[in-house]
């Protein structure tokens, strides 16, 4: 079993809030984690038709008869949240109910409507590299094998073929969620849309061009992207808007959370194939950004990360704030460090006139050191920042 970084935060939340929500993509390990941390709780899944029927038919009876509940896929019964509000308001105590779900915007809507101030919402993404290393029976991997296989726990735990698993995952879960949430008449077009999104991984998002290439309306493109984001498949990295007296790019970038899904959708067949693939740099960049996001979410903090680019070509791959300070990170997929990698960081320091509290290079090599005053971090150490 993997040790998840969010364990401590989850236990802390359970000691303070009457309702704890754990959300994230399907198969990210939510159920396994909750059942491990709270073995005394009764687990029920609203994916089961009989359980869903029982709770919808007599919600007060169901919730009253079962103390200390873990309720999985809670968004399948929207009325549940109003009943929980009444119960926790009448007799509040920590961790009365622990809920999980995989459709973020549905959960957020229901929580904001009925459980604001009563619930703590935490997010669990697929495995980080540090979490992968906690499994006692799995060998260490190099960066290309890790990127190729991605971070979903089940293929590692059950020894499944990664290509077959990714194909099944996309068909079984992603397409099913799409059919549940919106009416998609042509699944073949949606599959094409997914592959086109993978081809734009790490690029500025042009909704018009994406719609034309996919053969769908731009409104449909926006709707489908929202579904992928709500299901924790993709995210948009927003541009940083502070103006340093230069015109800036204000279009977000599109990324997938999991590198293994990107490799599958791009037809990458092996770690060696990934090494020479044209999307190698974008896939490594997305991995590094996801590692930062996973670290932040494991602490229960918002993942407020950005990129910065001006129209003269200066770009910073990743930026986040600490008070008034801007922390910046340049990302390079080369396993060999070259001093030219520092060019953007040096230019940024002069332009911003702000000594950032943390300016670094993250690269695909195995050694960390300091060059010209800038930390150069090996990919394996990103979880320790």
VEXLUM-749341 format. One record per residue (C-alpha): x, y, z; residue number from 1. Coordinates in Angstrom, 3 decimals, always signed. Example, Ala and Ser with C-alpha at 12.3 -4.5 7.8 and 13.67 -1.06 7.14 Angstrom:
<sites>
px; py; pz; nr
+12.300; -4.500; +7.800; 1
+13.670; -1.060; +7.140; 2
</sites>
This chain:
<sites>
px; py; pz; nr
+0.000; +0.000; +0.000; 1
+1.130; +3.555; -0.692; 2
+1.586; +6.146; +2.035; 3
-0.264; +9.275; +0.937; 4
+1.022; +12.742; +1.795; 5
-2.473; +13.961; +2.648; 6
-2.831; +11.523; +5.603; 7
-1.910; +14.047; +8.294; 8
-4.125; +16.778; +6.851; 9
-7.053; +14.386; +6.526; 10
-6.766; +13.250; +10.143; 11
-6.524; +16.866; +11.290; 12
-9.670; +17.785; +9.348; 13
-11.528; +14.797; +10.817; 14
-10.731; +16.092; +14.290; 15
-12.195; +19.517; +13.587; 16
-15.095; +19.321; +11.093; 17
-18.365; +17.357; +11.321; 18
-18.194; +16.591; +7.587; 19
-15.026; +15.839; +5.629; 20
-15.039; +15.581; +1.833; 21
-12.267; +13.892; -0.093; 22
-12.539; +14.524; -3.793; 23
-10.317; +13.785; -6.776; 24
-10.261; +11.776; -10.003; 25
-11.663; +8.282; -10.154; 26
-9.127; +5.609; -9.205; 27
-6.802; +8.053; -7.448; 28
-6.993; +5.982; -4.246; 29
-9.667; +7.863; -2.262; 30
-11.601; +4.794; -1.109; 31
-8.479; +2.830; -0.183; 32
-7.138; +5.756; +1.821; 33
-10.363; +6.459; +3.712; 34
-10.973; +2.827; +4.611; 35
-7.389; +2.539; +5.834; 36
-7.464; +5.697; +7.951; 37
-10.953; +5.138; +9.363; 38
-11.390; +1.360; +9.720; 39
-14.118; +1.764; +12.355; 40
-16.405; +3.531; +9.860; 41
-19.055; +1.774; +7.781; 42
-18.344; +2.153; +4.063; 43
-21.181; +2.574; +1.554; 44
-20.983; +3.425; -2.129; 45
-23.763; +5.249; -3.932; 46
-22.507; +3.634; -7.143; 47
-24.454; +0.550; -6.005; 48
-28.090; +0.817; -7.140; 49
-29.453; -0.912; -4.042; 50
-27.606; +1.426; -1.661; 51
-28.631; +4.469; -3.666; 52
-32.258; +3.335; -3.579; 53
-32.192; +2.797; +0.192; 54
-30.723; +6.201; +0.962; 55
-32.987; +8.082; -1.448; 56
-36.084; +6.275; -0.179; 57
-35.414; +6.900; +3.517; 58
-32.434; +9.243; +3.968; 59
-33.047; +10.061; +7.634; 60
-33.474; +6.425; +8.506; 61
-30.385; +5.412; +6.575; 62
-28.201; +8.135; +8.082; 63
-29.601; +7.609; +11.567; 64
-29.137; +3.852; +11.559; 65
-25.532; +3.972; +10.358; 66
-23.150; +5.819; +12.643; 67
-19.683; +6.803; +11.430; 68
-20.273; +6.576; +7.695; 69
-17.956; +6.832; +4.730; 70
-20.214; +7.670; +1.770; 71
-18.553; +7.210; -1.616; 72
-19.680; +9.025; -4.813; 73
-21.842; +11.288; -2.659; 74
-22.766; +13.547; -5.586; 75
-25.057; +10.824; -6.944; 76
-27.681; +11.828; -4.369; 77
-27.835; +15.666; -4.326; 78
-30.475; +15.719; -1.612; 79
-28.032; +14.064; +0.788; 80
-26.310; +17.343; +1.586; 81
-29.421; +19.018; +2.979; 82
-30.068; +16.052; +5.280; 83
-26.468; +16.123; +6.477; 84
-26.814; +19.820; +7.277; 85
-29.774; +19.150; +9.533; 86
-28.055; +16.279; +11.339; 87
-24.755; +18.059; +12.013; 88
-26.519; +21.258; +13.085; 89
-28.612; +19.370; +15.621; 90
-25.816; +17.338; +17.202; 91
-22.435; +18.458; +15.882; 92
-19.341; +16.359; +16.518; 93
-16.106; +15.892; +14.587; 94
-16.064; +13.509; +11.622; 95
-19.720; +12.527; +11.790; 96
-19.637; +11.853; +8.067; 97
-16.773; +11.317; +5.657; 98
-17.720; +11.682; +2.024; 99
-15.852; +11.193; -1.226; 100
-16.624; +11.923; -4.840; 101
-15.094; +12.373; -8.266; 102
-17.068; +15.208; -9.843; 103
-15.666; +18.380; -8.408; 104
-18.096; +21.023; -9.571; 105
-21.147; +19.048; -8.390; 106
-19.616; +18.580; -4.947; 107
-18.540; +22.223; -4.732; 108
-22.013; +23.416; -5.649; 109
-23.739; +21.265; -3.033; 110
-21.237; +22.154; -0.308; 111
-21.530; +25.878; -0.966; 112
-25.319; +25.606; -0.910; 113
-25.791; +23.561; +2.271; 114
-22.588; +22.770; +4.165; 115
-20.521; +25.949; +4.052; 116
-18.569; +26.235; +7.294; 117
-19.468; +22.683; +8.328; 118
-17.321; +20.746; +5.873; 119
-13.634; +20.551; +5.026; 120
-12.903; +19.760; +1.386; 121
-9.619; +18.054; +0.486; 122
-8.371; +16.848; -2.896; 123
-6.433; +13.677; -3.693; 124
-4.675; +13.450; -7.060; 125
-2.804; +10.415; -8.446; 126
+0.488; +9.436; -6.824; 127
+3.383; +11.837; -6.538; 128
+6.871; +10.400; -6.947; 129
+7.446; +10.513; -3.173; 130
+4.215; +8.577; -2.643; 131
+5.207; +6.001; -5.259; 132
+8.433; +5.364; -3.358; 133
+6.558; +4.447; -0.167; 134
+5.352; +1.122; -1.594; 135
+7.592; -1.596; -0.109; 136
+7.474; -3.941; -3.102; 137
+7.899; -1.605; -6.061; 138
+11.321; -0.893; -7.568; 139
+12.600; +2.604; -8.095; 140
+12.067; +3.999; -11.600; 141
+13.777; +6.516; -13.829; 142
+11.977; +9.654; -14.925; 143
+10.862; +8.306; -18.312; 144
+9.311; +5.147; -16.905; 145
+7.524; +7.203; -14.259; 146
+6.171; +9.628; -16.855; 147
+5.100; +6.812; -19.159; 148
+3.248; +4.910; -16.446; 149
+1.766; +7.908; -14.662; 150
+0.533; +8.040; -11.092; 151
-2.695; +6.056; -10.802; 152
-2.185; +3.462; -8.035; 153
-4.127; +0.440; -9.326; 154
-1.857; -0.606; -12.241; 155
+1.124; -0.628; -9.858; 156
-0.683; -2.526; -7.123; 157
-2.211; -5.141; -9.410; 158
+0.563; -5.445; -11.990; 159
-1.695; -4.443; -14.871; 160
-0.548; -3.476; -18.344; 161
-0.473; +0.330; -18.367; 162
-1.702; +0.784; -21.910; 163
-4.653; -1.547; -21.379; 164
-5.462; +0.106; -18.061; 165
-5.420; +3.636; -19.510; 166
-7.698; +2.607; -22.369; 167
-10.123; +0.961; -19.969; 168
-9.992; +3.948; -17.610; 169
-10.883; +6.414; -20.324; 170
-13.723; +4.273; -21.636; 171
-15.114; +3.137; -18.304; 172
-14.843; +6.276; -16.234; 173
-14.185; +9.408; -18.270; 174
-16.659; +8.683; -21.052; 175
-19.243; +7.498; -18.549; 176
-18.914; +10.713; -16.559; 177
-19.338; +12.693; -19.744; 178
-22.506; +10.803; -20.603; 179
-23.779; +11.361; -17.060; 180
-23.105; +15.070; -16.928; 181
-23.875; +16.172; -20.478; 182
-25.538; +14.682; -23.525; 183
-22.742; +13.656; -25.875; 184
-24.334; +12.229; -29.010; 185
-21.097; +11.301; -30.754; 186
-18.554; +9.608; -28.471; 187
-16.147; +9.237; -31.377; 188
-15.920; +13.020; -31.583; 189
-15.284; +13.198; -27.868; 190
-12.477; +10.648; -28.171; 191
-10.966; +12.763; -30.947; 192
-11.360; +15.824; -28.741; 193
-9.454; +14.100; -25.919; 194
-6.560; +13.259; -28.228; 195
-6.461; +16.808; -29.556; 196
-6.293; +18.095; -25.973; 197
-3.371; +15.746; -25.312; 198
-1.634; +17.176; -28.365; 199
-2.021; +20.642; -26.816; 200
-0.688; +19.581; -23.405; 201
+1.522; +22.409; -22.145; 202
+0.422; +24.841; -24.855; 203
-1.562; +28.071; -24.796; 204
-5.238; +27.188; -25.030; 205
-6.902; +28.391; -28.234; 206
-10.554; +27.375; -27.950; 207
-11.386; +28.461; -31.492; 208
-8.629; +26.385; -33.083; 209
-9.442; +23.408; -30.866; 210
-13.113; +23.585; -31.855; 211
-12.249; +23.727; -35.569; 212
-9.868; +20.763; -35.340; 213
-12.405; +18.740; -33.342; 214
-15.276; +19.625; -35.691; 215
-17.472; +20.943; -32.882; 216
-18.864; +24.304; -31.812; 217
-16.759; +26.519; -29.570; 218
-19.474; +26.400; -26.894; 219
-19.224; +22.597; -26.972; 220
-15.451; +22.836; -26.649; 221
-15.793; +24.962; -23.521; 222
-18.390; +22.580; -22.088; 223
-16.292; +19.469; -22.711; 224
-13.196; +21.095; -21.232; 225
-15.178; +22.000; -18.129; 226
-16.171; +18.348; -17.746; 227
-12.546; +17.213; -18.056; 228
-11.523; +19.764; -15.436; 229
-14.369; +18.804; -13.095; 230
-13.287; +15.151; -13.398; 231
-9.649; +16.029; -12.599; 232
-8.359; +14.994; -16.005; 233
-7.141; +18.405; -17.161; 234
-6.470; +21.819; -15.641; 235
-5.699; +25.271; -16.918; 236
-2.590; +27.039; -15.681; 237
-3.497; +30.703; -15.549; 238
-1.145; +33.502; -16.584; 239
+0.220; +35.765; -13.882; 240
-1.194; +39.229; -14.408; 241
+1.159; +41.522; -12.543; 242
+2.434; +44.019; -15.076; 243
+6.163; +44.705; -15.226; 244
+5.789; +47.415; -17.891; 245
+5.621; +44.892; -20.719; 246
+2.696; +43.447; -22.628; 247
+1.868; +40.007; -21.322; 248
+0.232; +36.885; -22.670; 249
-3.141; +36.480; -20.930; 250
-4.215; +33.089; -22.332; 251
-4.089; +30.048; -20.000; 252
-2.155; +26.876; -20.751; 253
-3.788; +23.444; -20.902; 254
-2.336; +20.510; -18.944; 255
-3.320; +16.972; -17.987; 256
-2.782; +16.042; -14.343; 257
-1.434; +12.596; -15.223; 258
+1.441; +12.014; -17.644; 259
+0.432; +8.375; -18.232; 260
-2.910; +9.409; -19.753; 261
-1.147; +11.913; -22.011; 262
+1.286; +9.249; -23.214; 263
-1.590; +6.876; -23.952; 264
-3.593; +9.483; -25.868; 265
-0.515; +10.491; -27.887; 266
+0.239; +6.883; -28.836; 267
+3.548; +6.778; -26.960; 268
+4.406; +3.086; -26.646; 269
+7.270; +2.891; -24.145; 270
+9.587; +4.963; -21.927; 271
+12.222; +4.819; -24.686; 272
+9.679; +6.147; -27.185; 273
+8.881; +8.991; -24.778; 274
+12.572; +9.969; -24.565; 275
+12.621; +10.914; -28.247; 276
+9.020; +12.102; -28.635; 277
+8.343; +15.703; -29.677; 278
+6.090; +16.167; -26.636; 279
+8.754; +15.027; -24.177; 280
+9.408; +18.554; -22.873; 281
+5.709; +19.363; -22.393; 282
+5.052; +16.050; -20.614; 283
+7.959; +16.604; -18.215; 284
+6.826; +20.185; -17.626; 285
+3.307; +19.007; -16.792; 286
+4.724; +16.408; -14.403; 287
+6.727; +19.014; -12.487; 288
+3.750; +21.361; -12.222; 289
+1.541; +18.491; -11.048; 290
+4.101; +17.578; -8.383; 291
+3.895; +21.123; -7.016; 292
+0.087; +20.983; -7.100; 293
+0.010; +17.615; -5.303; 294
+2.304; +18.918; -2.575; 295
+0.104; +21.959; -2.019; 296
-3.185; +20.035; -2.016; 297
-1.799; +17.464; +0.427; 298
-1.486; +20.304; +2.947; 299
-5.067; +21.422; +2.343; 300
-3.913; +24.637; +0.651; 301
-5.164; +26.089; -2.648; 302
-3.029; +25.309; -5.674; 303
-2.523; +28.895; -6.789; 304
+0.131; +28.458; -9.469; 305
+0.692; +30.487; -12.631; 306
+2.995; +30.925; -15.593; 307
+4.283; +34.221; -16.944; 308
+5.091; +35.208; -20.504; 309
+5.435; +38.532; -22.278; 310
+5.124; +39.226; -25.985; 311
+8.866; +39.688; -26.320; 312
+9.407; +35.983; -25.627; 313
+10.458; +36.003; -21.967; 314
+8.693; +33.170; -20.131; 315
+8.630; +31.688; -16.632; 316
+7.185; +28.164; -16.564; 317
+5.825; +28.227; -13.021; 318
+5.172; +31.050; -10.568; 319
+3.558; +31.228; -7.138; 320
+3.328; +33.882; -4.466; 321
+4.430; +33.986; -0.844; 322
+3.005; +37.221; +0.484; 323
+4.455; +39.951; -1.702; 324
+7.193; +37.723; -3.087; 325
+7.079; +35.827; -6.351; 326
+8.641; +32.362; -6.406; 327
+9.596; +31.121; -9.856; 328
+10.666; +27.842; -11.416; 329
+12.027; +27.081; -14.859; 330
+11.484; +23.501; -16.065; 331
+13.839; +21.631; -18.412; 332
+13.457; +18.045; -19.612; 333
+17.179; +17.638; -20.283; 334
+19.099; +15.252; -18.038; 335
+22.212; +17.392; -18.551; 336
+22.301; +20.879; -17.042; 337
+23.440; +23.754; -19.240; 338
+24.086; +27.313; -18.050; 339
+21.774; +28.666; -20.768; 340
+18.886; +27.266; -18.694; 341
+19.402; +30.227; -16.331; 342
+18.691; +32.828; -19.003; 343
+15.012; +33.318; -18.168; 344
+15.621; +33.432; -14.407; 345
+18.314; +36.095; -14.784; 346
+16.085; +38.168; -17.081; 347
+13.121; +37.759; -14.714; 348
+15.160; +38.968; -11.743; 349
+16.150; +42.137; -13.611; 350
+12.639; +42.768; -14.946; 351
+10.712; +42.182; -11.734; 352
+13.203; +44.092; -9.548; 353
+12.174; +41.692; -6.827; 354
+14.476; +39.252; -5.095; 355
+12.230; +36.191; -5.184; 356
+12.233; +34.075; -2.066; 357
+12.749; +30.999; -4.239; 358
+14.011; +30.932; -7.843; 359
+15.024; +27.564; -9.203; 360
+15.544; +25.243; -12.119; 361
+13.804; +21.849; -12.090; 362
+15.347; +19.413; -14.553; 363
+15.334; +15.718; -15.466; 364
+18.799; +15.037; -14.087; 365
+19.630; +13.190; -10.864; 366
+21.915; +15.679; -9.088; 367
+20.981; +18.906; -7.279; 368
+23.370; +21.843; -6.879; 369
+23.574; +25.642; -6.997; 370
+24.621; +27.509; -10.134; 371
+25.189; +31.284; -10.172; 372
+23.166; +31.569; -6.980; 373
+20.167; +29.639; -8.341; 374
+19.216; +26.201; -6.953; 375
+19.116; +23.494; -9.608; 376
+16.776; +20.731; -8.419; 377
+16.721; +17.125; -9.607; 378
+13.238; +15.854; -10.430; 379
+13.356; +13.362; -7.554; 380
+13.601; +16.147; -4.986; 381
+10.526; +18.136; -6.008; 382
+8.438; +16.547; -3.271; 383
+10.805; +17.851; -0.611; 384
+10.493; +21.546; -1.437; 385
</sites>
